[in-house]
């Protein structure tokens, strides 16, 4: 019995010290057990009485628990389910939840065993990245400068609207085409040299080139 008690203590210590929430609950959201990390994620003290809450009420959207139940009922488990949760203090956070349905010997639903991880920091970082990309896209799309994105072989991956407007005389899809085809043959050598300089420190270059755009070509 002493060995069993120590084993249970080690298991409880393990559960309480891992940085993700571990829980067991009924399909209706009634918590049966949870580690300290889950209580911390939800904003509760370590000695909080779980019987006073229902986990489904923690989700920001009322339909979230229903969606979660439907997914688990369909496959028996769920992995990486992301949802917004309202902490006890009213603060909204994001969690990634994985859970498995446990059945009795008759095949009837008993409970869910699952883990929950606070991914608020990752979601915030991704949102900031998305906003920065949106601002950059707005800048690139509205500038009168010609902007082209090339791969390491010089093939065109992207042209901004101003660039498309300039090369609209080409009756072919320019995506995937070697950019050298837009440069006047006389300037192929300096163009290739400039492109090679981009792959050597300080990885920047400046060159004026004639293109095959328009009658007689244009300088850029």
C-alpha positions as YAML, in Angstrom:
chain: A
units: angstrom
residues:
- id: 1
  name: UNK
  ca: [0.00, 0.00, 0.00]
- id: 2
  name: UNK
  ca: [2.85, 2.39, 0.77]
- id: 3
  name: UNK
  ca: [4.38, 1.76, -2.65]
- id: 4
  name: UNK
  ca: [1.02, 2.39, -4.30]
- id: 5
  name: UNK
  ca: [0.60, 5.63, -2.36]
- id: 6
  name: UNK
  ca: [4.05, 6.87, -3.39]
- id: 7
  name: UNK
  ca: [3.36, 5.90, -6.99]
- id: 8
  name: UNK
  ca: [0.12, 7.90, -6.94]
- id: 9
  name: UNK
  ca: [1.92, 10.87, -5.41]
- id: 10
  name: UNK
  ca: [4.56, 10.81, -8.14]
- id: 11
  name: UNK
  ca: [1.82, 10.64, -10.77]
- id: 12
  name: UNK
  ca: [-0.01, 13.58, -9.18]
- id: 13
  name: UNK
  ca: [3.24, 15.57, -8.96]
- id: 14
  name: UNK
  ca: [3.89, 14.85, -12.63]
- id: 15
  name: UNK
  ca: [0.40, 16.00, -13.60]
- id: 16
  name: UNK
  ca: [0.61, 19.16, -11.53]
- id: 17
  name: UNK
  ca: [4.06, 20.17, -12.75]
- id: 18
  name: UNK
  ca: [3.68, 19.75, -16.50]
- id: 19
  name: UNK
  ca: [2.99, 23.07, -18.30]
- id: 20
  name: UNK
  ca: [-0.24, 21.94, -19.98]
- id: 21
  name: UNK
  ca: [-3.67, 21.44, -18.49]
- id: 22
  name: UNK
  ca: [-4.79, 17.84, -17.96]
- id: 23
  name: UNK
  ca: [-8.44, 17.10, -17.31]
- id: 24
  name: UNK
  ca: [-11.19, 14.53, -17.17]
- id: 25
  name: UNK
  ca: [-14.78, 15.59, -17.70]
- id: 26
  name: UNK
  ca: [-18.17, 14.29, -18.74]
- id: 27
  name: UNK
  ca: [-19.42, 14.88, -22.29]
- id: 28
  name: UNK
  ca: [-21.68, 17.57, -20.83]
- id: 29
  name: UNK
  ca: [-18.66, 19.47, -19.52]
- id: 30
  name: UNK
  ca: [-18.80, 18.56, -15.82]
- id: 31
  name: UNK
  ca: [-15.18, 18.37, -14.60]
- id: 32
  name: UNK
  ca: [-14.22, 15.16, -12.77]
- id: 33
  name: UNK
  ca: [-10.56, 16.02, -12.22]
- id: 34
  name: UNK
  ca: [-7.97, 18.51, -13.42]
- id: 35
  name: UNK
  ca: [-4.35, 19.36, -12.70]
- id: 36
  name: UNK
  ca: [-3.11, 22.69, -11.37]
- id: 37
  name: UNK
  ca: [-2.00, 23.86, -14.81]
- id: 38
  name: UNK
  ca: [-5.56, 23.72, -16.13]
- id: 39
  name: UNK
  ca: [-6.81, 25.68, -13.13]
- id: 40
  name: UNK
  ca: [-4.04, 28.23, -13.69]
- id: 41
  name: UNK
  ca: [-4.90, 28.52, -17.40]
- id: 42
  name: UNK
  ca: [-8.52, 29.20, -16.50]
- id: 43
  name: UNK
  ca: [-7.54, 31.68, -13.78]
- id: 44
  name: UNK
  ca: [-8.47, 29.64, -10.70]
- id: 45
  name: UNK
  ca: [-6.49, 28.93, -7.54]
- id: 46
  name: UNK
  ca: [-4.92, 25.50, -7.14]
- id: 47
  name: UNK
  ca: [-7.41, 24.53, -4.42]
- id: 48
  name: UNK
  ca: [-10.51, 25.69, -6.32]
- id: 49
  name: UNK
  ca: [-13.54, 23.40, -6.07]
- id: 50
  name: UNK
  ca: [-14.11, 22.08, -9.61]
- id: 51
  name: UNK
  ca: [-17.69, 21.10, -8.83]
- id: 52
  name: UNK
  ca: [-18.62, 24.78, -8.98]
- id: 53
  name: UNK
  ca: [-18.01, 25.15, -12.71]
- id: 54
  name: UNK
  ca: [-18.84, 23.55, -16.04]
- id: 55
  name: UNK
  ca: [-16.04, 23.57, -18.59]
- id: 56
  name: UNK
  ca: [-18.34, 24.31, -21.50]
- id: 57
  name: UNK
  ca: [-19.21, 27.66, -19.90]
- id: 58
  name: UNK
  ca: [-15.58, 28.76, -20.15]
- id: 59
  name: UNK
  ca: [-15.69, 28.95, -23.94]
- id: 60
  name: UNK
  ca: [-16.32, 32.36, -25.44]
- id: 61
  name: UNK
  ca: [-18.71, 31.06, -28.09]
- id: 62
  name: UNK
  ca: [-21.73, 29.13, -26.84]
- id: 63
  name: UNK
  ca: [-21.54, 26.76, -29.80]
- id: 64
  name: UNK
  ca: [-17.93, 25.70, -29.15]
- id: 65
  name: UNK
  ca: [-18.69, 22.82, -26.79]
- id: 66
  name: UNK
  ca: [-21.36, 21.51, -29.14]
- id: 67
  name: UNK
  ca: [-18.87, 21.57, -32.01]
- id: 68
  name: UNK
  ca: [-16.29, 19.81, -29.86]
- id: 69
  name: UNK
  ca: [-18.80, 17.12, -28.86]
- id: 70
  name: UNK
  ca: [-19.77, 16.53, -32.47]
- id: 71
  name: UNK
  ca: [-16.15, 16.12, -33.56]
- id: 72
  name: UNK
  ca: [-15.37, 13.69, -30.74]
- id: 73
  name: UNK
  ca: [-18.58, 11.73, -31.38]
- id: 74
  name: UNK
  ca: [-17.59, 11.41, -35.02]
- id: 75
  name: UNK
  ca: [-14.03, 10.13, -34.56]
- id: 76
  name: UNK
  ca: [-13.67, 9.28, -30.90]
- id: 77
  name: UNK
  ca: [-11.07, 11.95, -30.30]
- id: 78
  name: UNK
  ca: [-9.96, 15.43, -31.25]
- id: 79
  name: UNK
  ca: [-6.52, 16.98, -31.66]
- id: 80
  name: UNK
  ca: [-5.38, 20.60, -31.75]
- id: 81
  name: UNK
  ca: [-8.88, 22.04, -31.46]
- id: 82
  name: UNK
  ca: [-8.39, 25.79, -31.06]
- id: 83
  name: UNK
  ca: [-10.93, 27.92, -29.24]
- id: 84
  name: UNK
  ca: [-11.28, 31.19, -27.36]
- id: 85
  name: UNK
  ca: [-11.82, 30.83, -23.61]
- id: 86
  name: UNK
  ca: [-12.87, 33.34, -20.99]
- id: 87
  name: UNK
  ca: [-10.80, 33.13, -17.81]
- id: 88
  name: UNK
  ca: [-12.24, 33.66, -14.35]
- id: 89
  name: UNK
  ca: [-10.97, 37.26, -14.38]
- id: 90
  name: UNK
  ca: [-12.79, 37.94, -17.67]
- id: 91
  name: UNK
  ca: [-9.65, 37.92, -19.82]
- id: 92
  name: UNK
  ca: [-9.95, 36.12, -23.15]
- id: 93
  name: UNK
  ca: [-7.27, 33.59, -24.04]
- id: 94
  name: UNK
  ca: [-6.82, 30.93, -26.72]
- id: 95
  name: UNK
  ca: [-6.30, 27.25, -26.00]
- id: 96
  name: UNK
  ca: [-5.43, 24.22, -28.10]
- id: 97
  name: UNK
  ca: [-7.37, 21.22, -26.86]
- id: 98
  name: UNK
  ca: [-6.95, 17.51, -27.51]
- id: 99
  name: UNK
  ca: [-9.26, 14.90, -25.96]
- id: 100
  name: UNK
  ca: [-10.32, 11.28, -26.26]
- id: 101
  name: UNK
  ca: [-13.67, 9.69, -25.51]
- id: 102
  name: UNK
  ca: [-13.48, 6.88, -22.94]
- id: 103
  name: UNK
  ca: [-16.16, 4.15, -23.13]
- id: 104
  name: UNK
  ca: [-17.29, 1.50, -20.65]
- id: 105
  name: UNK
  ca: [-17.42, -2.22, -21.41]
- id: 106
  name: UNK
  ca: [-20.85, -1.75, -23.01]
- id: 107
  name: UNK
  ca: [-19.55, 0.88, -25.39]
- id: 108
  name: UNK
  ca: [-21.32, 3.70, -23.58]
- id: 109
  name: UNK
  ca: [-19.73, 7.11, -23.13]
- id: 110
  name: UNK
  ca: [-18.06, 7.63, -19.76]
- id: 111
  name: UNK
  ca: [-15.93, 10.74, -19.99]
- id: 112
  name: UNK
  ca: [-13.33, 12.70, -21.92]
- id: 113
  name: UNK
  ca: [-9.63, 12.58, -21.04]
- id: 114
  name: UNK
  ca: [-7.80, 15.52, -22.47]
- id: 115
  name: UNK
  ca: [-5.14, 18.18, -22.37]
- id: 116
  name: UNK
  ca: [-5.34, 21.92, -22.97]
- id: 117
  name: UNK
  ca: [-2.49, 24.30, -23.81]
- id: 118
  name: UNK
  ca: [-2.56, 28.09, -23.61]
- id: 119
  name: UNK
  ca: [-1.61, 29.30, -27.10]
- id: 120
  name: UNK
  ca: [-2.51, 32.96, -26.60]
- id: 121
  name: UNK
  ca: [1.09, 34.12, -27.14]
- id: 122
  name: UNK
  ca: [1.36, 32.21, -30.43]
- id: 123
  name: UNK
  ca: [-2.01, 33.51, -31.64]
- id: 124
  name: UNK
  ca: [-1.00, 37.08, -30.74]
- id: 125
  name: UNK
  ca: [2.29, 36.72, -32.62]
- id: 126
  name: UNK
  ca: [0.54, 35.31, -35.69]
- id: 127
  name: UNK
  ca: [-2.04, 38.10, -35.62]
- id: 128
  name: UNK
  ca: [0.70, 40.75, -35.46]
- id: 129
  name: UNK
  ca: [2.47, 39.02, -38.33]
- id: 130
  name: UNK
  ca: [-0.75, 38.98, -40.33]
- id: 131
  name: UNK
  ca: [-1.30, 42.69, -39.70]
- id: 132
  name: UNK
  ca: [2.28, 43.50, -40.71]
- id: 133
  name: UNK
  ca: [1.89, 41.46, -43.88]
- id: 134
  name: UNK
  ca: [-1.38, 43.25, -44.62]
- id: 135
  name: UNK
  ca: [0.27, 46.66, -44.18]
- id: 136
  name: UNK
  ca: [3.17, 45.58, -46.38]
- id: 137
  name: UNK
  ca: [0.79, 44.24, -49.01]
- id: 138
  name: UNK
  ca: [-1.15, 47.51, -49.01]
- id: 139
  name: UNK
  ca: [2.09, 49.45, -49.46]
- id: 140
  name: UNK
  ca: [3.34, 47.19, -52.25]
- id: 141
  name: UNK
  ca: [-0.01, 47.14, -54.05]
- id: 142
  name: UNK
  ca: [-0.43, 50.92, -54.01]
- id: 143
  name: UNK
  ca: [3.07, 52.18, -54.75]
- id: 144
  name: UNK
  ca: [3.85, 53.45, -58.25]
- id: 145
  name: UNK
  ca: [7.23, 51.68, -58.08]
- id: 146
  name: UNK
  ca: [7.60, 48.43, -59.96]
- id: 147
  name: UNK
  ca: [8.16, 45.54, -57.53]
- id: 148
  name: UNK
  ca: [8.99, 42.03, -58.65]
- id: 149
  name: UNK
  ca: [9.66, 38.97, -56.50]
- id: 150
  name: UNK
  ca: [12.12, 36.49, -58.01]
- id: 151
  name: UNK
  ca: [13.38, 33.08, -56.99]
- id: 152
  name: UNK
  ca: [17.10, 32.34, -56.76]
- id: 153
  name: UNK
  ca: [17.18, 31.43, -60.47]
- id: 154
  name: UNK
  ca: [15.67, 34.74, -61.53]
- id: 155
  name: UNK
  ca: [12.20, 33.41, -62.31]
- id: 156
  name: UNK
  ca: [9.30, 35.77, -61.59]
- id: 157
  name: UNK
  ca: [7.14, 34.78, -58.63]
- id: 158
  name: UNK
  ca: [5.15, 37.98, -58.15]
- id: 159
  name: UNK
  ca: [4.58, 41.39, -59.73]
- id: 160
  name: UNK
  ca: [2.77, 44.23, -57.97]
- id: 161
  name: UNK
  ca: [-0.07, 46.03, -59.81]
- id: 162
  name: UNK
  ca: [2.24, 48.79, -61.08]
- id: 163
  name: UNK
  ca: [4.60, 46.21, -62.55]
- id: 164
  name: UNK
  ca: [1.70, 44.34, -64.19]
- id: 165
  name: UNK
  ca: [0.53, 47.59, -65.73]
- id: 166
  name: UNK
  ca: [3.96, 48.22, -67.23]
- id: 167
  name: UNK
  ca: [4.33, 44.78, -68.77]
- id: 168
  name: UNK
  ca: [0.77, 44.34, -69.99]
- id: 169
  name: UNK
  ca: [2.05, 44.43, -73.58]
- id: 170
  name: UNK
  ca: [3.42, 40.92, -73.06]
- id: 171
  name: UNK
  ca: [0.89, 38.42, -74.29]
- id: 172
  name: UNK
  ca: [1.95, 35.67, -71.93]
- id: 173
  name: UNK
  ca: [1.82, 34.73, -68.29]
- id: 174
  name: UNK
  ca: [4.92, 36.23, -66.72]
- id: 175
  name: UNK
  ca: [4.77, 34.17, -63.53]
- id: 176
  name: UNK
  ca: [7.55, 31.61, -63.77]
- id: 177
  name: UNK
  ca: [9.28, 33.40, -66.64]
- id: 178
  name: UNK
  ca: [12.99, 34.27, -66.39]
- id: 179
  name: UNK
  ca: [13.20, 38.02, -65.65]
- id: 180
  name: UNK
  ca: [16.07, 38.28, -68.11]
- id: 181
  name: UNK
  ca: [13.43, 38.20, -70.85]
- id: 182
  name: UNK
  ca: [12.27, 41.64, -69.69]
- id: 183
  name: UNK
  ca: [15.77, 43.10, -69.96]
- id: 184
  name: UNK
  ca: [17.30, 44.44, -73.16]
- id: 185
  name: UNK
  ca: [19.92, 42.02, -74.56]
- id: 186
  name: UNK
  ca: [22.58, 44.75, -74.37]
- id: 187
  name: UNK
  ca: [22.16, 44.85, -70.58]
- id: 188
  name: UNK
  ca: [22.01, 41.11, -69.90]
- id: 189
  name: UNK
  ca: [25.57, 40.99, -68.59]
- id: 190
  name: UNK
  ca: [25.22, 43.79, -65.98]
- id: 191
  name: UNK
  ca: [21.82, 42.39, -65.01]
- id: 192
  name: UNK
  ca: [23.28, 38.94, -64.33]
- id: 193
  name: UNK
  ca: [26.16, 40.54, -62.39]
- id: 194
  name: UNK
  ca: [23.72, 42.54, -60.27]
- id: 195
  name: UNK
  ca: [21.68, 39.42, -59.56]
- id: 196
  name: UNK
  ca: [24.80, 37.53, -58.47]
- id: 197
  name: UNK
  ca: [25.72, 40.40, -56.11]
- id: 198
  name: UNK
  ca: [22.45, 39.88, -54.26]
- id: 199
  name: UNK
  ca: [23.74, 36.52, -53.04]
- id: 200
  name: UNK
  ca: [27.00, 37.96, -51.70]
- id: 201
  name: UNK
  ca: [27.41, 40.22, -48.67]
- id: 202
  name: UNK
  ca: [26.04, 42.84, -48.18]
- id: 203
  name: UNK
  ca: [23.31, 41.20, -50.32]
- id: 204
  name: UNK
  ca: [22.22, 44.35, -52.09]
- id: 205
  name: UNK
  ca: [22.86, 45.94, -55.44]
- id: 206
  name: UNK
  ca: [21.95, 48.91, -57.62]
- id: 207
  name: UNK
  ca: [21.92, 48.91, -61.39]
- id: 208
  name: UNK
  ca: [20.22, 50.85, -64.19]
- id: 209
  name: UNK
  ca: [18.95, 48.68, -67.00]
- id: 210
  name: UNK
  ca: [17.11, 48.97, -70.25]
- id: 211
  name: UNK
  ca: [14.10, 46.74, -70.64]
- id: 212
  name: UNK
  ca: [12.15, 45.36, -73.56]
- id: 213
  name: UNK
  ca: [9.00, 47.05, -72.27]
- id: 214
  name: UNK
  ca: [7.34, 49.49, -74.65]
- id: 215
  name: UNK
  ca: [8.59, 50.75, -77.97]
- id: 216
  name: UNK
  ca: [12.35, 51.03, -77.93]
- id: 217
  name: UNK
  ca: [12.53, 49.82, -74.34]
- id: 218
  name: UNK
  ca: [12.59, 51.79, -71.08]
- id: 219
  name: UNK
  ca: [15.21, 52.51, -68.45]
- id: 220
  name: UNK
  ca: [14.79, 51.41, -64.85]
...
